[in-house]
Amino acid sequence: MKSDRIRLIVVIAVIFVAFVVLLWPTSEQTYEGFAKVFQRIRLGLDIKGGARLEYRVDVEEGAENPSKIVDDVWTVLRNRLDAAGYTEAIVRKTFRENSSFIVIEIPAATETTRAEKLIGSTGVMYFGQVVDESEVDPSTDPRLRDLAKIKKAEWLSNRKGNVWYLVRKEIMLIKDLQLVSPSIVAANPVPDTRPGRFGYKVTFEVGRRDAEIFKKITQQLMVPESATGSATAREKRLAIVLDNVVQFAGYVVSVIPDGKAEITGNFSLEEAKQLAAILRSGALPARLEKISAGWVAPLLGA
């Protein structure tokens, strides 16, 4: 009996040592990732309360591989939360009543508005052509609605909801000259240092696969700086649209050959971080329906 106990202890010790050797980091980068995993576990298990959000994943009926779509949604949300600084957040999948759900728990969170915007964004981005604009809500003016049909475009508001742009996806009505959901290889918030500007902007880079299309778009929309005040130029502005909201509308004064561009708009640091996180993580492969958003009280007293 005693020898069996000793043998069991030795086996457990060998397994433990092997486990440590296999997982122990071999480089500084690996160590950081290794530490982040344990940090996330520790903080996720801290009983200190926080925010809890739950969403139903609306997978289209007849989708070829629903479980993969849910996995991809999880990955996009995990990447978004990490990029926006929510590294302590826990993201998990659940299944009930023939539906898939995503639950996000953010320890010690004091508000959910920012996280809800980050999670709820579809992340669908495209570059379009502004052919007109209005300070009147087009839904209240039949003439503006008719104009959209004539121009083969749609009215979209800016972030503040006080200006509407008539945006066309197909640039200059050239067949197939459009760029929807481009691959974004980098996106970062940086201070806007232009004279008279305050706040932040977001610089980004389109992947090599889409950079050539982006170059052709800027070639078609390019307007000499001296001509930006003309009526013709007003119909050749570039729009950067995210979630059907115009994030940027402006003139292209030179061809952009390398896919590097920026979105300006006097963003706050938090807004710029959130926008960059959404651009980097890409579009959600399915729509999310919010089920609940609330607070989880600490299980133990402080």
Buried (B, 14 or more C-beta within 10 A) or exposed (E): EEEEEEEEEEEEEEEEEEEEEEEEEEEEEEEEEBEEEEEBEEBBEEEBBBBBBBBBBBBEEEEEEBEEBBBBBBBBBBBBBBBBEBEBBBBEBEEEEEBBBBBBBBBEBEEBEBBBBBBBBBBBBBBBBBBBBBEEEBEEBEEBEEBBEEBEBBBBBBBEEEBBBBBBBBBEEEEEBBBEEBEBBBBBBEEBEEEEEEBBBBBBBBEEEBBEBBBBBBBBBBBEEEEBEEEEBBBBBBBBBBBEBBBBBBBBBEBBEEBBBBBBBEBEEEBBBBBBBBBBBBBBBBBBEEEEBEEBEEEEEE
